[in-house]
Amino acid sequence: MIAYLRDVVLAPPATHERGHAIFVDSARAWLGDAPCGIGSMSALTLRMRALLGDALRHDAAGIILAHSHPSGHCRPSGCDIAATRRLAEVARALDIALIDHLIFTPQSVYSMRAGGLL
């Protein structure tokens, strides 16, 4: 799944941030995926309502979220952290787990879960 997300969010043209989500069941089996935002070189507008609507349509138990940082800086911004925490909170109220939020650059990947931010 990580390789797939990397390919999707870093697909050319990689001049702007791009978001994508994978929806999984309680065994973490793939149910589907969808784009969840597009932005500028340095910011992404996450369409939370649409993302959670897609998760509910798939009857997902979990979401793995990813987005690109074309700048090459792999660490999450303050806005990334705030939006991720808000999404996790709203998803939890719907009995959906935000499993991870991955940030990709062409050279690396950052896991907000492994980084202690989720």
N, C-alpha and C positions, 0 to 999 in steps of 0.2 A: 504494500500500500504506500510505503514511503517513496519508493521509486516512481510510482504512478503520480503521486502528488507533486513530486519534484518536477517531473516532465510537464505536468499541466500548468503549474504556476510560473515556471521558467520558460514556457514556450515563447518563441519569437512572435511579435517583437517584445522583448523584455525591457521596455522603456518605462513601464509603469507598474505599480503594485497590482497584483492579481490575487484574488482569494478563491479557494475551492474547499468543499467539504465532502467527506465520505460519511455515509450513514451505515451503522452496523446494528445487529441484533444483540441480544444479551450474551451470546457466545462470541461476539465480535466478528461475526460473519458479515460480509459485504451485502448490503441491501440496495445501495445506489449511491450516486454522487451528484453534485451540482455546483456550478459557480456561485460564489456568494459575495462578490464585490469586485470592483475595479477602481483604480484610483490614479493618483499622479505618481511622480517619481518618488515622493516621500510620504505619501499618505494613502490609506485605503478606507473607503466608506463601506462598513459592514452592514449589509441589509439584514438585520437580525430577524425582523418579522418574516421575511421571505425564507430565510435559512431555517427557522424553527417550523414554519409551515411545511417546508419540504421534509423535515425530519418527522413531523407528525404524519404526513401522507405516506411515508415509508414505514410507519410504525416503528421507528428507530428507538433503540434503547441507549444508543450512544452516537456521538459525533466526533470525528477527527477533523479539525480545521487546519488549514494551511494557507500561508500567503507568502509572497515574494518580497524581498527587499532589493530592488535593482541597484541601490546605492552600494551594495556589497557589505554593508554593516549588518551582521547577523543578529545582534542583540535586539530585544523588543524595546520599543519606545514606551514612554509613559502612557501614551494613548493606546498602544497595543495592549498593555497590561490592564488598563482600566476597562477597555472594551471586552477583553477576554473574561475578566472577572464578572462583569455585568452579564455577559452571555451565559456563563456557567451558572450564575444565580437564577436567571430566568429559565434556562433549560432544566435545572434541578426542580423547579416548581412544576414542570411538566413531566417529571419522572424520566428525564433524558440526561445522561451524563456527558459532560464535555470531557472526553478522554484525553485529548491533548490539543495543543495549538502549536503547529510547527512553523518556523520561519526559515525560508530558504534563500540562499544566495547561490550564485554559480559554484562557489567553493565549499559551502558548508550548510549545516542545518542546525537550528536551535530548537529544543523541545522546552516549552514552557512548563510542562509537567516535570521533566527531569531537572529543570532549573529552579524548582520550588515555587513557581509563580501560579500554580493551579492547585 
